[in-house]
Amino acid sequence: MGKTFELPSSAKAFILQESERLLQEISGVSAVVVATVDGFDVGSAMKHGDPTRVAAMASSIFAISGVVSSEAHLGRSRSVTIDTDQGFVIVHSIYRDDADLVISVIAGEDAILGQVAYQVAQFAKNLAAA
């Protein structure tokens, strides 16, 4: 894959639209980044921060979760939640026919984990089909 990989324009438009929607509509969300599994940002919406760095970190988290789920014989990794004293990060995989991607959502402590997790899972499901 790498830097030369190109998603269809309809998928790119969907990523940008949904990333912005999550950022604006879910209280406490500060960043939504969709990246390739090798760490390249393909679309994002952020209140602050660097999407390139978030994409790289999401790639690493995805790789680790894949190894853990494989070693535990639990199938493909779906998501990882990192819970901190000031919020959380959800990293969710997207398995498409043309590429595997990862969504990373950063949220503050005022965000509701269940709401964010549900919305991210819906985003991933819809993007897989886009």
Residue pairs with C-beta under 8 A, 6 or more apart in sequence:
1 36
1 37
1 38
1 99
2 36
2 38
2 40
3 40
5 36
5 40
5 99
7 15
7 42
7 98
7 99
8 98
8 130
10 130
11 96
11 127
11 130
12 42
12 43
14 126
14 127
14 130
15 34
15 42
15 43
15 127
16 43
16 45
18 32
18 123
18 126
18 127
19 32
19 33
19 34
19 43
19 44
19 45
20 32
20 45
22 29
22 32
22 45
22 105
22 119
22 120
22 123
23 29
23 30
23 31
23 32
23 45
23 46
23 47
26 107
26 111
26 115
26 116
26 119
27 110
27 111
27 112
28 87
28 107
28 108
28 109
28 110
28 111
28 112
28 116
29 105
29 106
29 107
29 108
29 111
29 116
30 46
30 47
30 48
30 49
30 106
30 107
30 108
31 44
31 45
31 46
31 47
31 48
31 49
31 51
31 54
31 104
31 105
31 106
32 44
32 45
32 46
32 103
32 104
32 105
32 106
33 41
33 43
33 44
33 46
33 51
33 54
33 55
33 58
33 103
33 104
33 105
34 41
34 42
34 43
34 44
34 94
34 101
34 102
34 103
34 104
34 127
35 41
35 42
35 54
35 55
35 56
35 58
35 59
35 101
35 102
35 104
36 42
36 55
36 59
36 99
36 100
36 101
36 102
37 59
37 62
37 63
37 93
37 99
37 100
37 101
37 102
38 59
39 55
39 56
39 58
39 59
39 60
40 55
41 51
41 52
41 54
41 55
42 101
44 51
44 54
44 55
46 54
49 106
54 104
54 106
55 104
57 104
58 91
58 102
58 103
58 104
59 102
61 80
61 82
61 91
61 102
61 104
62 77
62 80
62 91
62 93
62 102
64 80
65 77
65 79
65 80
65 91
65 93
66 76
66 77
68 77
69 75
69 76
69 77
76 93
76 95
77 93
78 92
78 93
79 90
79 91
79 92
79 93
79 117
79 120
79 121
80 90
80 91
81 88
81 89
81 90
81 91
81 113
81 117
82 88
82 89
82 90
82 91
83 113
85 109
86 108
86 109
87 106
87 107
87 108
87 109
87 111
88 107
88 111
88 113
88 116
89 104
89 105
89 106
89 107
90 103
90 104
90 105
90 107
90 116
90 117
90 120
91 102
91 103
91 104
92 102
92 103
92 104
92 105
92 120
92 121
92 123
92 124
93 100
93 101
93 102
93 124
94 100
94 101
94 102
94 103
94 124
94 127
94 128
95 128
96 127
96 128
101 127
103 120
103 123
103 124
103 127
105 116
105 120
107 113
107 116
